[in-house]
Amino acid sequence: MQITLNAEPRDIAGATLSSALTELGFTSAAIATALNGRFVPREAREATTLKDGDRLEVLAPMQGG
């Protein structure tokens, strides 16, 4: 299916938010996710299903100063 990840079109096979994040290489627990503009808590990612055309935003903390 095709989704938009951080404003970039991506093809994924994962059917849940959790599996899509793993497929896309987001393995850190220190990320925030929003699906179609709504925050998705870490505990809800496994039960959150994706569909073609969804917009996914993933934010990760940055180090530096």
Backbone as CSV, one residue per row, in Angstrom:
resi,resn,N_x,N_y,N_z,CA_x,CA_y,CA_z,C_x,C_y,C_z
1,MET,0.849,-1.170,0.000,0.000,0.000,0.000,0.891,1.228,0.000
2,GLN,0.342,2.343,-0.432,1.118,3.578,-0.444,0.608,4.513,0.646
3,ILE,1.559,5.035,1.437,1.258,6.022,2.460,2.174,7.224,2.218
4,THR,1.921,8.284,2.954,2.818,9.432,2.932,3.519,9.475,4.279
5,LEU,4.831,9.357,4.265,5.641,9.375,5.476,6.424,10.672,5.509
6,ASN,6.135,11.514,6.493,6.824,12.795,6.624,6.879,13.529,5.287
7,ALA,5.730,13.609,4.613,5.534,14.333,3.350,6.165,13.659,2.136
8,GLU,6.626,12.404,2.276,7.211,11.668,1.150,6.399,10.407,0.890
9,PRO,6.005,10.148,-0.353,5.270,8.910,-0.646,6.154,7.678,-0.424
10,ARG,5.577,6.660,0.195,6.305,5.410,0.457,5.379,4.233,0.228
11,ASP,5.937,3.151,-0.303,5.210,1.895,-0.427,5.610,0.998,0.728
12,ILE,4.622,0.439,1.417,4.891,-0.438,2.554,4.021,-1.687,2.455
13,ALA,4.452,-2.728,3.162,3.685,-3.967,3.217,2.968,-4.108,4.559
14,GLY,3.486,-3.458,5.603,2.922,-3.596,6.942,1.493,-3.119,7.035
15,ALA,0.664,-3.866,7.749,-0.745,-3.534,7.885,-1.046,-2.745,9.152
16,THR,-0.123,-2.780,10.131,-0.321,-2.022,11.357,0.758,-0.961,11.465
17,LEU,0.503,0.027,12.282,1.487,1.089,12.486,2.788,0.514,13.034
18,SER,2.698,-0.397,13.955,3.885,-1.014,14.542,4.733,-1.728,13.484
19,SER,4.101,-2.545,12.651,4.857,-3.278,11.629,5.416,-2.331,10.569
20,ALA,4.683,-1.280,10.231,5.183,-0.309,9.258,6.404,0.426,9.793
21,LEU,6.381,0.792,11.065,7.536,1.485,11.653,8.775,0.607,11.605
22,THR,8.622,-0.675,11.920,9.752,-1.603,11.846,10.246,-1.720,10.412
23,GLU,9.327,-1.877,9.476,9.677,-1.981,8.060,10.411,-0.739,7.563
24,LEU,10.025,0.424,8.072,10.629,1.682,7.636,11.912,2.025,8.389
25,GLY,12.292,1.182,9.344,13.556,1.366,10.058,13.472,2.198,11.322
26,PHE,12.278,2.472,11.804,12.106,3.221,13.049,12.018,2.229,14.204
27,THR,13.162,1.888,14.781,13.201,0.867,15.823,13.359,1.448,17.223
28,SER,13.680,2.722,17.330,13.851,3.353,18.634,12.507,3.536,19.322
29,ALA,12.499,3.364,20.623,11.272,3.605,21.387,11.031,5.101,21.563
30,ALA,12.059,5.906,21.310,11.982,7.355,21.529,11.520,8.098,20.280
31,ILE,10.350,7.710,19.768,9.776,8.423,18.634,8.325,8.765,18.958
32,ALA,7.808,9.765,18.278,6.395,10.123,18.386,5.763,9.906,17.019
33,THR,4.518,9.450,17.018,3.843,9.170,15.758,2.482,9.861,15.698
34,ALA,2.142,10.305,14.496,0.816,10.860,14.244,0.308,10.257,12.938
35,LEU,-0.912,9.808,12.944,-1.528,9.208,11.771,-2.702,10.090,11.362
36,ASN,-2.623,10.618,10.146,-3.656,11.522,9.628,-3.923,12.679,10.584
37,GLY,-2.828,13.208,11.159,-2.922,14.377,12.020,-3.287,14.116,13.465
38,ARG,-3.436,12.845,13.842,-3.796,12.514,15.226,-2.675,11.724,15.880
39,PHE,-2.260,12.162,17.064,-1.215,11.488,17.822,-1.614,10.050,18.117
40,VAL,-0.656,9.120,17.954,-0.891,7.712,18.282,0.099,7.320,19.376
41,PRO,-0.377,7.016,20.581,0.527,6.608,21.658,1.220,5.286,21.338
42,ARG,2.395,5.099,21.897,3.190,3.887,21.671,2.367,2.628,21.932
43,GLU,1.556,2.641,22.988,0.780,1.459,23.363,-0.281,1.101,22.316
44,ALA,-0.671,2.045,21.478,-1.741,1.809,20.503,-1.217,1.462,19.113
45,ARG,0.078,1.484,18.905,0.630,1.270,17.563,0.352,-0.124,17.008
46,GLU,0.390,-1.134,17.837,0.156,-2.513,17.366,-1.282,-2.699,16.889
47,ALA,-2.219,-2.030,17.525,-3.639,-2.177,17.180,-4.107,-1.167,16.127
48,THR,-3.233,-0.232,15.749,-3.612,0.789,14.770,-3.344,0.284,13.359
49,THR,-4.410,0.117,12.590,-4.262,-0.381,11.223,-4.080,0.777,10.250
50,LEU,-3.358,0.488,9.183,-3.104,1.476,8.144,-3.926,1.142,6.913
51,LYS,-4.204,2.177,6.125,-4.883,1.959,4.853,-4.208,2.814,3.789
52,ASP,-4.407,2.445,2.553,-3.816,3.153,1.436,-4.167,4.637,1.513
53,GLY,-3.161,5.491,1.364,-3.376,6.936,1.380,-3.201,7.600,2.729
54,ASP,-2.962,6.811,3.806,-2.764,7.410,5.123,-1.541,8.317,5.126
55,ARG,-1.596,9.332,6.007,-0.465,10.245,6.210,0.141,9.951,7.583
56,LEU,1.396,9.550,7.580,2.101,9.202,8.812,3.236,10.190,9.044
57,GLU,3.276,10.754,10.250,4.370,11.624,10.660,5.114,10.929,11.790
58,VAL,6.425,10.859,11.659,7.264,10.249,12.691,8.305,11.283,13.106
59,LEU,8.367,11.568,14.396,9.325,12.517,14.928,10.256,11.808,15.893
60,ALA,11.545,12.061,15.728,12.560,11.475,16.602,13.360,12.601,17.235
61,PRO,13.755,12.441,18.504,14.554,13.493,19.142,15.924,13.594,18.474
62,MET,16.444,14.806,18.446,17.764,15.041,17.872,18.716,15.448,19.000
63,GLN,19.961,15.011,18.868,20.977,15.383,19.844,21.833,16.481,19.251
64,GLY,22.477,17.172,20.104,23.367,18.233,19.639,23.093,19.508,20.420
65,GLY,23.755,20.530,19.989,23.517,21.767,20.718,24.091,22.940,20.020
